[in-house]
Amino acid sequence: MEQSQVKKWLKLDHEVEIQRAVERLSGVIKETPLIKSDYFSADYGCGVWLKPENLQLTGSFKIRGAYNKIASLAKDDLKQGIVSASAGNHAQGVAFSAGRRGTKATIVMPNITPLLKVEATKAYGAEVALYGDSYDESFEKATELAKQKGKIFVHPFDDYQVVCGQGTLAKEVLEDLPDADEIICPIGGGGLISGILLYAKAVNPKVRIIGVIPEGSPAIKHSLELGKVKREQTISTCAEGVAVKRPGDLCFAIIKNYLDELITVSERDIMENILLLMEKHRFVAEAAGVLSLAGARKRARADRKLVCIISGGNIDTVTISSVINQGMISRGRIMCFSVDLPDRPGQLVAVASLLAREGANVIELEHNQFKALDRYSNRVALEITVETNGPEHIDRVLAAFAAEKFPVRRIY
């Protein structure tokens, strides 16, 4: 986007424009509830509220911006049809919105997009074209296609009407919790947090807006450090919803002017919070959707009221299974280790008895007398996976093996 356009958009009355978006979205989207989390409040030592956009129509906040943009188009523009690019959630928002407004949509999605998101987009009536190995490659293809076909391109984040649509979320939050101290939000391209910033800073400048990114997707961080938009060469994160190499020009200008703080979280933090949200609230959220919760721990202070935006819940079952396993490992709920045993009868019973005494439930066990580090040592490697109750329990189990003179090597 040209800087002259950025300056033009920034001069508008954002509160008025977001109110117009509220009116367009009325009767179309869900006004998701603001839920106080007893678990996270107790764990973090402050008030923690969840804004569960995973419960939103199409499964994420993206429908807000997509619908507001498409609903703002003139009838002649709608007749031309819509083209967009997305890694999943924006695609579903555009597909739904295009159908609702009586126009056709073509969505270019990366080849790595989970099948769940591809099929969901098709189910809303859009044509899907898979192209490239990243969102950025899909984006370039989509813009090329829009020019060739004379169709309207709907940007996933770097568009003022999209940003205003996302800003309706902040209006709901501040109406439900006017004395919120901080709103914590994931950042990819920057559309969601830009909308939140425009509304929140217009109506309540005291509320702090905190952005959260994964370690492997640092585009906005590096751009802020440089003072201008920077394109990353590579990105690597399980949170594909924020895996963007370059933030939007408009979004960057808004974030640069208004963002209070940026937090980086690890992949382990993300996995843990997907699991915790499932266990404690029975909410299914995608990796990008829990970034705010992962970052909230770093913002926790007594008497502080934190609002965490759970941005989406479109995660496929295969990924859920992997995430649950990784989350359980990182929280000390599963441990795998190898123990080197003498190759004689009774040793397996001794190990099983020790695990039973320590309350570690065996999930998987591989006992193979031909699998030894030294085939002439008359010893066998026993590999065991057990269910545990946390890091302290793991320490007790390992200490019990050491006390019995069993040489143990922890695998994970």
Secondary structure, DSSP 8 states (H G I E B T S, - for coil): --HHHHHHHHTS-HHHHHHHHHHHHTTTS-----EE-HHHHHHHTSEEEEEEGGGSGGGBTHHHHHHHHHHTS-HHHHHH-EEEE-SSHHHHHHHHHHHHTT--EEEEE-TTS-HHHHHHHHHTT-EEEE-SSSHHHHHHHHHHHHHHHT-EE--SSSSHHHHHHHHHHHHHHHHH-TT-SEEEEE-SSSHHHHHHHHHHHHH-TTSEEEEEEETT--HHHHHHHHTS----S----S-GGG--SS--HHHHHHHHHH--EEEEE-HHHHHHHHHHHHHHH-----TGGGHHHHHHGGG--TT-EEEEEE-B----HHHHHHHHHHHHHHTTSEEEEEEEEESSTTHHHHHHHHHHHHT-EEEEEEE-TT--SSTTTTEEEEEEEEE-SSHHHHHHHHHHHHHTT--EEE--
